[in-house]
Amino acid sequence: MNLKLIKQKDFSLLILGKLVSLLGSNMQQFALSLYVLAITGSATVFASILSISILPRLLLSPVAGVFGDWFDRKKTIVSLDFLNAIIIGIFAGIYMVNDNLSIAAIYILVILLEITEIFFHSAMSAVLPSMVKKEELLEANSFNSLVMSIGNVLSPVIAAALYGAFGMKIILIVNSASFALSAVSEIFINMPKTHKQPEKIDIKTFMNDLAEGI
């Protein structure tokens, strides 16, 4: 693996931001499922928390692809990470006030975060290829996959430990902080502006781009 990539500030910050937000997201998803199982005892509701993200992903992925092509990707991913930090912070506040989260609140939280994640990954998908040289792209993708795999393995372990020791509240606080940290790191990344915003933004242009994406 080409270790020179790690020494590149922009690449390192991008990977660090993705890893931190991935850890936070996966920790929260895992802990929320455990929390729901603990308060309801229902395997069905438990499974629904894990699968509820499917519907918005099916409906919004093509739409998010259009916006990912149109708008400045750096501003998009920084804004969405800050938005996630705020959303999770609000629900952390609700938890601290009520000492719990209702099932309805959990569904709303999961759906909101899934929607922002769809738009985030749409914008992020084209960032990595634009930041490295063509001959480094394979190595960059390999390194990215390795780091993401490590995050996927570690997140449930960390989540189980934190949830068992401190409960759901600390998971929400840590995840909110992780998105804020990710957004701050992304501010310092130099990303080429390769988006293709049309000269005229209207329904016809949007539908044409949407049809191409689909």
N, C-alpha and C positions, 0 to 999 in steps of 0.2 A: 504493500500500500504506500502511496506517495505521501510521506509525512510533510513534504514541503507545503502541502495544502493547508495544514494546520497552522502554519506560520503566517498565512495570509489573513490579515485582520478581518476583512469582510466575510470571508468564508467561515472563520472560527466563530465570529459573533452570530452568524446566521444559524450555524449548527447548534451553538449553545442556546440560543433563543428557542429553537425548535425543541431541543431536548427538555428544557425547563418547562415549557408549556405542555409538552407531551406527558411528562411525569405528573404534572398537576392535574391534567384532564383525566388521565387513566386512573390516578389515585382516587379522584373524586367519583368517577363512574363506578369503580369497584366498591368504594366505601358506601356510596348511596345505595347500592344493591344490598349490601350487608345491613344497612340501616333499615331499609324497607322490609327486609326479611325479619329483622328483629322486632319491629313494631307491629307488623301485620301477621307474621307467621305464614304468609301465603306464598307458595312457590310461583303461582301465576303472576301475582303482582311483582314479585322479584324478577321474573323473566321479562315482564313488560318494560321494566326500567332499562334492561339491557337492549331491548329490541325497538324501543320507541323512536329511535333515531332514523329508522329505515324510511318512514314516510316523507319527512322533510327532505331527505337526501334524494329520493326519487323525484320529488316535485321541483326542487330548487336547483339541483346541480346544473342543468342546462342554462338556467337564468343566471346563475353565478358565473358561469363561463363567459357570458357576454360582458358582464361588469368587470370580470378579471382582465379582459382584453381592452376595455375602454379606459379604465382609470389608472392613475399612478399607483403602481403596486406597493411601493414603499409606504406611501401615505395610507393605503388600504390596510396593510397588515399591521402597521403600528396602531392605527385607529381601532381595529377590531380587537387586538390584544388588550388595549386599554379598556375597550367596551366590555370585554369578558371580565376583566378585573373588577370593574364597577358592578356588573350584574351579580357576580359571585359575592362581592362584598355586601351588596344589598341583602342577599339571601342569608349571608352569615349574620348580618344584623338582625334579620327576622328570627333566625334560630336563637340568637342570644336573648332577644326580648321574650320569645314564647317558650324557650327551652325545648323547642322541637320544630320540625318542618312537617306540614301536612302532606299527604300523598299528592293532592292537587298541586301544591307548591313545588314538589319535586318534579312532577311531570312538566310544569311550566319551565322550571330551571333547565331541565335536560333538553327540552325543545328549543329554548332560546339559545343555549350554547351550541346545539347542533346546527342551527341556522347560521350563526356567526362562523362556525368552523367550516361550513360549506363554502362560504364566500372567502374565508381566509385561505383555504387550501387551493381554491381556484386562482387567487392572486399569487400564491407562493409557488405554484407548480412551474411557472416559467422563470422564476427568479434564479434558481441554481444554474441552469444552462447559460444564463446571460452573465454570470459572475465569474466563470472560469473559462480557460482556453479550451478550444475544441478537443485537443488531445488530452486534456485533463478531466474531461467530463465523465468518462467511465470510472476513473478513480474517485471523483467527487461523489458520484451516485453510490458507489460501493461504500465509501466512508459514511455517507448520509444514512444508508440502509443499516449499517452496523450500529451506528449511534441510536437510531430509532428502535432497533431490535433490543438493544440494551435497555432503553427506556421502557419498552413494553414488558420486559422481564422484571425489571426492578420495581416498577410502579405498584403492582399488587402486593409485593412483599412489604414495601414501605407503608402502603395504605393500611394493610392489616395491622402492622405494628402501631401506627399512629392512632388508628381507630380503636384498637384494643386498649391502648393506654389513655387516650384523651377524649375519644368520642368523635362525633361528626363535626362538631364546631371547629376543631383545629384543622380538619381536612379542608373545610371551606376557606378558612383564613389562609392556610398555606397555598391553596390553589389560586386565590385572588392575588396573593403576593407573587406567585410564580408568573402569572400573566403580566402583571405590572413590570416585573423584572425583565421578562422577554421583550416587552414593548420598548423599554428603555434601551436594551442592547441593540434592538433593531434601528433605533434612531441614528446610531453611529455607523450604520452600514451604508456604503456607497453602492447603490443599485442603479444600473443603467435604465434609463427611461425608454422602455421598448413598447409601451402600450400604444394602441392604435385607436385613439378616440376619434369618431367620425366628425366631419365638419358640422354636420347637423344631427342633433340628437332628437329623434322623434319615434313614434310607434312603428312606422314602416321600417326604419333602419334597424330598430331593435328586433322586430320580427324576422327580418332577413338574416341578421346575425344569429338569432336563436335557432332558425331553421338549419343554418349551416352547422351550428354546434350539435344539434340533435342528429 
